[in-house]
Every structure is written in structure tokens, then in C-alpha cells.
Amino acid sequence: YRLMEAAKGELYVNSGTSMQYGTADTYGGGAIYATDALVTINGSCDTEKEEGTVKFLKCTTTGDETGGGAIRAQNLTIANTPPSEEEQSDEGHYGTSFMDCSAPTGGAIYVTGANTSIEDAMFQNCYSTNEGGAVHHDTQTTESSLTTINNSSFANCHTNQSSGGAVSSKAAILTIA
């Protein structure tokens, strides 16, 4: 079953949250499905606080027209708390992780709104049969749109199609840094 659903407003997922084995067969979002809502995820990148991370593990969607094994949302912000000063030089500290998530489109995340921002996230073993092995952003509007992904890791993410083994975006501007 889907773990969370929001129809309007804002949905916040804070550090220390673990969502495992969420499944949906309609619309998408095995863990989180949000329409007309802003989804904000804020985990901690501090390795001393492992309980501070936000984890999505083995979340799936199965219907033909579905997307986002873990999250389907109109607007998504993943803005994790940066690591402490002592850990600034270390690499590989992510506040939010998506592992073994799958869906027909956007193995871990499927966003349909104008803007998507993902920072300090790890995607591992995410898979889609169509577009975006880990992330798919389909604006579905005529508005200008932006997909921004910073300081994030993609490992062993893939798709059966030729569109974005890790990321597929139909946004006007795609920035990965």
C-alpha cells in the first residue's frame, strides 16, 4: 500500500524517517503521492547522526501509466541539512537516499509540476521501464520549468528506454552540478 498521500497544501518529511516497501498500482508514488501539494524532504547529511537521514527502500509502482516508485508529486524539494564543518571535506554523506525503487517512469521520483530541486541525495539501483531510471520531471504545463540536482549520486540506475538512465527531464532548464 501507499504510505502517504496529500491532496492540497504542503507535506514535510523530516530527518529520521524511513519508508520501506511502499507500493502503488495506480497513479504512482509507492511511498508518497501528492497532488496540488508541495513535498519538502529534509534529512541530515551528518554521518554522526545516521538516524537523521530520510530513506526510501524498495518502493514501487506497477501500473502502466504510473510513475515514481517512491514519490509522485507536482512540486518537490529535497533540501538536506549539510554535513558538519568537520565532514565538509568528506564525500558521500547524503541526507536522503532512494534504494531499489522502481516504476514504469521515474524509478524513484516522478514530478509533474513546474520546479524540482534535489540536493544531497543518493539514488542506488533505481529502475524504470520507460524514462528516468531514478528521476523523471514532466512539466505537463506550458509554464517555464526548472530541474536542479546538486551534490547527488546515481549508482546503477537504468531504464529499458533510451531516455535517461539516471535522469529524464522535459523541463525547460536542467541543471546538474
C-alpha positions in Angstrom: 0.0 0.0 0.0 1.0 3.7 -0.5 2.4 5.1 2.7 1.4 8.8 2.5 -1.0 10.9 0.4 -1.6 14.6 0.3 -4.2 16.4 -1.8 -3.5 20.0 -1.1 -1.1 22.2 0.8 2.4 21.1 1.9 3.8 17.8 3.0 7.0 17.7 5.1 9.2 14.7 5.6 11.9 15.3 8.2 15.1 13.6 9.3 14.8 10.1 10.8 12.1 8.9 8.5 12.4 5.5 6.8 9.8 4.4 4.2 10.1 0.8 3.1 8.2 -1.4 0.7 5.6 1.3 -0.3 3.6 0.0 -3.3 1.0 1.6 -5.6 -0.6 0.3 -8.7 -2.4 3.4 -9.7 -1.0 6.9 -10.4 2.3 6.2 -8.8 4.2 7.2 -5.6 4.7 4.0 -3.7 5.7 5.9 -0.6 4.3 9.4 -1.3 1.6 10.6 -3.7 0.9 14.4 -3.6 -1.5 16.4 -5.9 -1.7 20.2 -5.6 0.9 20.0 -2.8 4.5 20.9 -2.3 6.6 18.0 -0.9 9.6 19.0 1.1 12.1 16.4 2.4 14.8 17.5 4.8 17.3 14.9 6.1 20.7 15.3 7.7 24.0 14.7 5.9 25.9 14.3 9.2 27.4 10.8 9.5 27.3 11.1 13.2 23.6 11.2 13.0 22.6 8.2 10.9 19.1 8.4 12.4 18.8 11.8 10.8 18.7 10.6 7.2 15.5 10.0 5.2 15.4 6.7 3.5 13.2 5.2 0.8 13.8 1.5 0.3 12.2 -0.8 -2.3 9.3 1.4 -3.1 7.5 0.5 -6.3 4.6 1.4 -8.6 3.3 -1.2 -11.1 0.5 0.3 -13.3 1.3 1.1 -16.9 0.7 4.8 -16.6 2.3 5.3 -13.2 5.5 7.0 -12.1 7.7 7.5 -9.1 8.4 4.3 -7.2 8.9 6.3 -4.1 7.4 9.8 -4.8 5.0 11.3 -7.3 4.4 15.0 -6.7 3.6 18.2 -8.5 6.4 20.1 -6.8 9.3 18.6 -5.0 12.2 20.0 -2.9 14.8 17.8 -1.3 16.9 20.2 0.8 19.0 18.3 3.3 20.9 19.8 6.2 24.6 19.9 5.1 27.3 18.0 6.9 29.1 19.5 9.9 32.3 21.5 9.2 34.5 18.5 10.2 32.9 16.4 7.5 32.8 19.1 4.7 35.9 17.5 3.0 34.4 14.0 3.2 32.3 12.8 0.2 29.4 10.5 0.2 27.2 12.0 3.0 23.7 12.2 1.8 20.6 13.3 3.8 18.1 11.4 1.6 18.6 8.0 -0.1 16.5 6.1 -2.6 17.5 2.4 -2.9 16.0 -0.3 -5.1 13.0 1.8 -6.2 11.2 1.1 -9.4 8.3 2.3 -11.6 7.3 2.4 -15.3 8.5 6.1 -15.4 10.9 7.7 -12.8 12.1 4.7 -10.9 12.4 6.7 -7.6 10.8 10.1 -8.3 8.2 11.4 -10.8 7.4 15.2 -10.7 4.7 16.8 -12.9 4.9 20.5 -11.7 7.0 23.5 -12.7 10.0 23.1 -10.4 12.1 20.3 -8.9 15.1 20.8 -6.6 17.2 17.9 -5.3 20.2 18.3 -3.1 22.5 15.9 -1.3 20.5 12.8 -2.3 21.7 9.3 -3.2 20.0 7.0 -5.8 21.1 3.4 -5.9 19.7 0.5 -8.0 16.7 2.5 -9.2 15.0 1.3 -12.4 12.2 2.3 -14.8 10.9 0.6 -17.9 10.3 3.9 -19.7 12.0 7.2 -18.9 14.2 8.3 -16.0 15.8 5.3 -14.2 15.9 7.4 -11.0 14.2 10.7 -11.7 11.7 11.9 -14.3 10.4 15.5 -14.5 7.5 16.0 -16.9 6.2 19.6 -16.6 2.8 18.8 -18.2 2.3 22.6 -18.4 3.3 25.4 -20.7 5.0 27.3 -17.9 8.7 27.6 -17.9 10.2 25.0 -15.6 13.4 24.1 -13.8 15.0 20.9 -12.7 18.0 21.3 -10.4 20.1 18.5 -9.0 23.1 19.3 -6.8 25.7 17.2 -4.9 23.8 14.0 -5.6 24.9 10.4 -6.5 23.4 8.0 -9.0 24.7 4.4 -8.9 23.4 1.5 -11.1 20.2 3.3 -12.1 18.9 2.4 -15.5 15.9 2.2 -17.9 14.8 0.0 -20.7 14.3 3.0 -22.9 16.9 5.4 -24.3 15.7 8.3 -22.2 17.8 9.0 -19.1 19.3 6.0 -17.3 19.5 8.3 -14.2 17.6 11.5 -15.0 15.0 12.3 -17.7 13.6 15.9 -17.8 11.2 17.7 -20.0 11.8 20.9 -18.1 12.9 24.0 -19.9 16.1 24.1 -17.9 18.0 21.1 -16.4 21.0 21.8 -14.2 23.1 19.0 -12.6 26.1 20.1 -10.5 
